[in-house]
Amino acid sequence: MLDVLENLELGAFTRTDKAGIRADVERMFEFFPLLKKRLRQKAGTLSGGEQQMLAIARGLMSGPSVLLLDEPSLGLAPLLVSAIFGIVDEIHRQGKTILLVEQNARMALKVAERAYVLEIGQVVLEGKSGDLRDNPVVQSAYLGGG
């Protein structure tokens, strides 16, 4: 079982720029200070929220042009959901494009620029996230309003 640092290094396995990798590891610790405290802890023993943070950090270590996140809030306590989405928002503000698949529509619409609502694999609504947040159909069906 790999520890936190080994997981981050594994995320950069296609890279050869050692100084850049070290700098990115430190940047991940700025995003996720809890991970720095757990540097040598086995990843499988981290809490669910910490594992999710590590998965995001490991993905960022490859230097992707687009970060794909699939249900980053799944199974997390509400406080951790807020923390994860705060980090996602910060990563986006720093210029990273993110494709987020998320059932927590309320949180997803807070951090997204554009949104697509899927039903049975088909796009049924799309648009700017603010427009969808204000849409009565979305409010009723996905946000608990109406």
C-alpha positions in Angstrom: 0.0 0.0 0.0 1.4 3.4 -1.0 1.6 6.3 1.3 0.5 9.9 0.6 3.8 11.1 -0.9 4.1 8.0 -3.0 0.6 8.5 -4.4 1.5 12.1 -5.4 4.7 10.9 -7.0 2.7 8.2 -8.9 0.5 11.0 -10.3 3.5 12.5 -11.9 4.9 9.2 -13.4 4.9 10.5 -16.9 6.8 13.6 -16.0 10.6 13.9 -16.0 11.0 17.4 -14.5 12.1 16.6 -10.9 12.2 20.2 -9.7 8.7 20.8 -11.2 7.4 17.6 -9.5 8.8 18.8 -6.1 7.2 22.2 -6.6 3.9 20.6 -7.5 4.0 18.3 -4.4 4.4 21.5 -2.3 1.5 23.2 -4.2 -0.7 20.2 -3.5 0.1 20.6 0.2 -1.0 24.2 -0.1 -4.3 23.1 -1.5 -4.6 20.2 0.9 -2.7 20.9 4.2 -4.2 17.8 5.8 -2.2 15.7 3.3 1.1 17.2 4.4 0.3 16.1 8.0 -0.3 12.6 6.6 2.8 12.5 4.3 3.9 9.0 5.2 0.5 7.6 6.2 -0.8 4.7 4.0 -3.4 6.1 1.7 -5.9 3.3 2.5 -6.0 4.4 6.1 -7.0 8.0 5.3 -10.6 9.1 6.0 -13.0 9.3 3.0 -12.5 13.0 2.7 -8.7 12.7 2.9 -8.8 10.0 0.2 -10.8 12.2 -2.0 -8.3 15.1 -1.5 -5.5 12.7 -2.3 -7.2 11.5 -5.5 -7.7 15.1 -6.7 -4.1 16.0 -5.8 -2.7 12.9 -7.6 -4.7 13.8 -10.7 -3.3 17.3 -10.7 0.2 16.0 -10.4 0.2 14.8 -14.0 -0.3 18.4 -15.1 -3.5 17.7 -17.1 -5.1 20.3 -19.4 -8.5 19.2 -18.1 -9.1 17.7 -14.6 -12.0 15.1 -14.7 -13.8 14.7 -11.3 -16.4 12.0 -10.9 -18.6 12.5 -7.8 -16.0 14.1 -5.6 -18.6 14.5 -2.8 -19.9 10.9 -2.8 -20.2 9.6 0.7 -18.7 12.6 2.4 -20.0 14.5 5.4 -21.5 17.9 4.6 -18.5 19.8 6.1 -16.1 17.8 3.9 -18.3 18.4 0.8 -18.0 22.1 1.3 -14.3 21.8 1.8 -13.9 19.7 -1.4 -16.0 22.1 -3.5 -14.0 25.0 -2.1 -10.8 23.4 -3.3 -12.4 22.6 -6.7 -13.4 26.2 -7.0 -9.9 27.4 -6.1 -8.3 25.0 -8.6 -10.6 26.4 -11.3 -9.9 30.1 -10.3 -6.2 29.3 -10.8 -6.9 28.5 -14.4 -7.5 24.8 -14.5 -10.4 23.5 -16.7 -12.5 21.0 -14.7 -15.1 18.6 -16.0 -17.2 17.7 -13.0 -19.8 14.9 -12.8 -21.8 15.4 -9.7 -25.2 14.5 -8.3 -25.1 17.2 -5.7 -26.6 19.7 -8.1 -26.6 22.6 -5.6 -22.9 22.4 -5.0 -22.0 21.7 -8.6 -24.0 24.7 -9.8 -22.1 26.9 -7.3 -18.7 26.2 -8.8 -19.6 25.5 -12.5 -19.6 28.0 -15.3 -21.7 25.8 -17.5 -23.9 22.8 -16.6 -25.6 20.0 -18.4 -28.5 18.1 -16.8 -28.6 14.4 -17.9 -31.5 12.1 -17.6 -31.0 8.4 -18.6 -27.9 9.4 -20.5 -29.5 12.3 -22.5 -28.9 16.0 -22.1 -32.2 17.5 -21.1 -31.0 21.0 -20.1 -27.9 22.9 -20.6 -26.7 26.5 -20.0 -24.8 28.8 -17.7 -24.9 27.5 -14.2 -26.6 30.7 -12.9 -29.4 30.3 -15.5 -29.9 26.7 -14.5 -29.9 27.6 -10.8 -32.8 30.0 -11.5 -34.7 27.6 -13.7 -37.9 26.6 -12.0 -37.7 23.0 -13.4 -34.2 22.6 -12.1 -35.2 24.1 -8.7 -38.1 21.7 -8.4 -36.5 18.5 -9.6 -32.9 18.9 -8.5 -32.6 21.6 -5.8 -35.6 20.8 -3.6 -37.4 24.1 -4.4 -40.8 24.9 -5.8 
